[in-house]
Amino acid sequence: MRALSFQLADHQSLLKLGVGTGLICDRLLEVSGAGLRIAGIDHTETMLAQARIRLGGRARLVRQNILDKTTSSAFDAAYWRRMTKPGR
């Protein structure tokens, strides 16, 4: 996570594609400080509900399919990582 935070050092805003439960966003906010603004999108309301609990108001969360991204905001960077189960 610190390596990703280092790569984002010059960036102020991040779009997290497939935010899920918000775990990665939570870790990024912990290591990057208050200067990083994060918006996360996910198509699953149950995942977003968990992310809202985890992140509170520290990130903007939107229910949306990543293939239909229609946000009008511009971002310095975007991040996506597929989480897989062991053995896959």
C-alpha positions as a printed NumPy array, in Angstrom:
array([[  0.   ,   0.   ,   0.   ],
       [  2.89 ,   2.359,   0.691],
       [  4.181,   1.782,  -2.851],
       [  0.823,   2.833,  -4.292],
       [  0.705,   5.811,  -1.944],
       [  4.188,   6.814,  -3.147],
       [  3.015,   6.636,  -6.775],
       [  0.08 ,   8.872,  -5.883],
       [  2.218,  11.418,  -4.037],
       [  1.805,  14.118,  -6.696],
       [ -1.884,  13.401,  -7.2  ],
       [ -4.726,  15.027,  -5.301],
       [ -7.698,  13.006,  -6.492],
       [ -8.202,   9.307,  -7.134],
       [-11.019,   7.369,  -8.736],
       [-11.196,   3.868,  -7.245],
       [-12.939,   1.563,  -9.696],
       [-14.745,  -1.272,  -7.944],
       [-14.451,   0.198,  -4.46 ],
       [-15.976,  -2.888,  -2.821],
       [-15.953,  -2.67 ,   0.971],
       [-13.619,   0.344,   0.92 ],
       [-10.657,  -1.496,   2.441],
       [ -8.091,  -0.246,  -0.093],
       [ -9.416,   3.308,   0.135],
       [ -9.213,   3.148,   3.921],
       [ -5.579,   2.029,   3.804],
       [ -4.682,   4.658,   1.196],
       [ -6.215,   7.404,   3.309],
       [ -4.258,   6.174,   6.335],
       [ -0.879,   6.28 ,   4.591],
       [ -1.384,   9.275,   2.305],
       [ -2.753,  11.799,   4.761],
       [ -5.506,  14.329,   4.297],
       [ -4.363,  15.604,   0.907],
       [ -5.903,  12.786,  -1.148],
       [ -9.536,  12.987,  -2.272],
       [-11.061,   9.662,  -3.241],
       [-14.196,   8.838,  -5.189],
       [-15.179,   5.198,  -5.435],
       [-17.678,   3.494,  -7.709],
       [-19.174,   0.039,  -7.428],
       [-22.272,  -1.56 ,  -8.904],
       [-23.191,  -3.492,  -5.752],
       [-25.197,  -1.667,  -3.105],
       [-24.226,  -4.172,  -0.39 ],
       [-20.536,  -3.441,  -1.012],
       [-21.154,   0.297,  -0.985],
       [-23.034,  -0.016,   2.31 ],
       [-19.968,  -1.661,   3.863],
       [-17.697,   0.993,   2.327],
       [-19.883,   3.775,   3.767],
       [-19.537,   2.256,   7.232],
       [-15.766,   1.835,   6.87 ],
       [-15.031,   5.216,   5.278],
       [-17.686,   7.473,   6.734],
       [-17.489,  10.754,   4.854],
       [-13.818,  10.409,   3.881],
       [-14.623,   9.325,   0.306],
       [-17.392,  10.001,  -2.184],
       [-19.112,   6.728,  -3.064],
       [-21.348,   6.19 ,  -6.098],
       [-23.366,   3.175,  -7.208],
       [-22.495,   2.675, -10.845],
       [-21.169,   0.078, -13.265],
       [-17.545,   0.897, -14.097],
       [-18.288,   0.251, -17.757],
       [-20.833,   3.091, -17.688],
       [-18.719,   5.7  , -15.894],
       [-20.547,   8.97 , -16.303],
       [-19.161,  11.113, -13.504],
       [-18.373,  14.613, -14.666],
       [-15.453,  14.96 , -12.271],
       [-11.858,  14.809, -13.428],
       [ -9.311,  12.756, -11.5  ],
       [ -5.533,  12.777, -11.34 ],
       [ -5.416,   8.98 , -11.22 ],
       [ -7.602,   5.896, -11.351],
       [ -6.985,   2.568,  -9.637],
       [ -8.449,  -0.887, -10.099],
       [ -7.36 ,  -4.139,  -8.557],
       [ -9.223,  -7.378,  -8.83 ],
       [ -9.338,  -9.218,  -5.548],
       [ -9.191, -12.954,  -5.99 ],
       [ -9.519, -15.863,  -3.642],
       [ -6.487, -18.085,  -3.064],
       [ -6.265, -20.893,  -5.617],
       [ -7.846, -18.891,  -8.434]])
